[in-house]
Amino acid sequence: MTPPSREPENIRSTDLSNQDKENLEQTLSESGFRPLNRAERRSIWLHDYEGQDIALQSWARLVEREGLEIEVMLQMHGLLVFGTLVSTQTYAQFYIDMHEEMYRNEDPGTADFLHEYYQALIPPADQPEIGPEGLPVMFRYAHLREVTIMSAGHKVKLPYWRGKVNEVDAFVVGASAGE
């Protein structure tokens, strides 16, 4: 049996000089880090997939791929979360704009950091349907706009909200908090 390659899969040997290869190999051996192979990534994906609601994954995929916005109610840990399901792009752009306005003049370094952070959340436009595991890409977060969170008779309103898809106990499409 051949031992797994210690070279990260996103870096090809032909892309590195001999010195870079030696440095990479030394760094990996010193750190004990070994990139996950395809079988390990697949195993993790299957474990994560068990906890997913496929219907909610489908709605999240539709929102991300087509840019739709859908009113939903999510039930999570005893809370009711109402809002409009929006893409990661919409969610991130709200915070990019807000932080740009807040920090650009007084603290450009913070504005740059926050811009990079929120920009990194946005999946690439050419993201494939099938991930490196050889299985469909899962959406890990849901993003809502014009949010109302209800618990035990209390209401909290937020402009945007981000929550883990696998933490949703139940959901209803088309529900609104009412007024």
C-alpha positions in Angstrom: 0.0 0.0 0.0 1.4 3.4 -1.0 1.5 6.0 1.8 -0.7 9.1 1.1 1.0 12.0 -0.5 2.1 14.7 1.9 1.7 17.4 -0.8 -1.4 19.5 -0.6 -3.8 18.7 -3.4 -4.3 22.3 -4.5 -0.6 22.7 -5.1 1.0 20.7 -7.9 4.6 19.8 -7.9 5.1 21.4 -11.3 4.0 24.8 -9.8 6.9 24.8 -7.2 10.6 25.3 -7.5 12.9 22.7 -5.9 13.6 25.0 -2.9 9.8 25.6 -2.5 9.2 21.8 -2.5 11.9 21.3 0.1 10.4 24.1 2.3 6.9 22.7 1.9 8.0 19.2 2.8 9.9 20.4 5.8 7.0 22.5 7.0 4.6 19.6 6.7 6.9 17.1 8.4 7.6 19.5 11.3 3.9 20.4 11.8 2.6 16.9 11.5 0.1 18.3 9.1 -1.1 16.0 6.4 -3.9 17.2 4.0 -7.0 15.1 4.0 -7.2 12.7 1.1 -10.3 12.2 -1.0 -11.6 9.3 1.0 -11.2 11.2 4.3 -13.0 14.2 2.9 -15.8 12.0 1.6 -16.1 10.4 5.0 -16.4 13.8 6.7 -18.9 14.9 4.1 -21.1 11.8 4.7 -21.0 12.4 8.4 -22.1 16.0 7.9 -24.7 15.0 5.4 -26.5 12.7 7.9 -27.5 15.8 9.9 -28.8 17.8 6.9 -32.4 18.4 5.9 -32.2 17.8 2.2 -35.3 20.0 1.5 -33.7 23.0 3.4 -30.4 22.3 1.5 -32.4 22.5 -1.7 -33.9 25.9 -0.8 -30.5 27.2 0.2 -29.0 26.0 -3.1 -31.8 27.7 -5.0 -31.3 31.0 -3.2 -27.5 30.8 -3.7 -27.5 29.7 -7.4 -30.5 31.7 -8.6 -30.4 34.8 -6.3 -34.0 34.2 -5.2 -35.2 35.6 -1.9 -37.8 33.5 0.0 -39.7 34.2 3.2 -39.1 31.5 5.8 -39.5 30.6 9.4 -36.8 28.5 11.0 -37.2 26.8 14.3 -33.9 26.4 16.1 -33.2 25.5 19.7 -36.7 26.7 20.8 -36.4 30.0 18.9 -38.5 31.0 16.0 -36.5 32.9 13.4 -38.5 34.7 10.7 -37.0 36.5 7.7 -36.2 36.4 4.1 -33.7 33.8 3.0 -31.0 35.6 0.9 -27.8 34.7 -0.7 -24.4 34.9 1.0 -23.6 37.7 -1.5 -26.5 39.8 -0.3 -25.7 39.1 3.4 -22.0 39.9 3.0 -22.6 43.0 0.8 -24.7 44.5 3.6 -21.9 44.2 6.1 -19.2 45.3 3.6 -21.2 48.5 2.9 -21.9 49.1 6.6 -18.3 48.6 7.8 -17.0 50.7 4.8 -19.2 53.6 6.0 -18.3 53.1 9.6 -14.5 52.7 9.4 -13.1 53.8 6.1 -12.2 57.4 7.2 -11.1 56.8 10.8 -9.6 53.3 10.6 -8.9 52.1 7.0 -7.1 49.0 8.3 -10.2 47.8 10.1 -12.3 48.6 7.0 -9.9 46.6 4.8 -9.9 43.6 7.2 -13.7 43.5 7.5 -14.0 43.8 3.7 -11.7 40.9 3.2 -13.5 38.8 5.8 -17.0 39.3 4.4 -15.7 38.9 0.8 -14.2 35.6 1.7 -17.6 34.3 2.8 -19.0 34.6 -0.7 -18.8 31.4 -2.7 -17.2 31.8 -6.1 -19.6 32.3 -9.0 -18.1 29.3 -10.8 -18.3 27.0 -7.8 -19.0 23.5 -9.1 -22.0 21.5 -8.1 -19.7 18.7 -7.0 -17.1 19.3 -4.4 -13.7 17.8 -3.9 -15.2 14.8 -2.1 -16.9 13.9 -5.4 -20.3 14.7 -3.8 -22.7 17.7 -4.0 -21.6 20.9 -2.3 -23.4 21.4 1.0 -24.4 24.9 2.2 -23.5 25.2 5.8 -25.1 28.6 6.6 -28.5 30.2 6.0 -28.6 34.0 5.7 -31.8 36.0 6.5 -32.8 39.6 6.0 -35.4 41.6 7.9 -35.2 39.1 10.8 -37.5 38.7 13.7 -36.5 36.2 16.4 -39.2 35.1 18.9 -38.8 33.3 22.2 -41.2 33.0 25.1 -43.2 36.1 24.0 -40.1 38.3 23.3 -39.2 39.6 19.9 -35.9 40.8 18.6 -35.6 42.5 15.2 -32.3 42.4 13.2 -31.4 43.6 9.8 -29.5 40.4 8.9 -28.8 37.0 10.5 -26.6 34.0 9.8 -27.2 30.6 11.2 -26.0 27.0 10.7 -28.3 25.0 8.4 -27.7 21.8 10.3 -28.9 23.4 13.5 -32.4 24.0 12.1 -35.0 21.7 13.7 -37.9 22.7 11.4 -38.7 25.3 8.7 -41.7 26.7 6.9 -41.4 28.4 3.5 -43.7 31.5 3.1 -44.2 32.2 6.8 -43.8 35.7 8.2 -43.7 37.0 11.8 -46.8 39.3 11.2 -47.1 42.5 13.1 
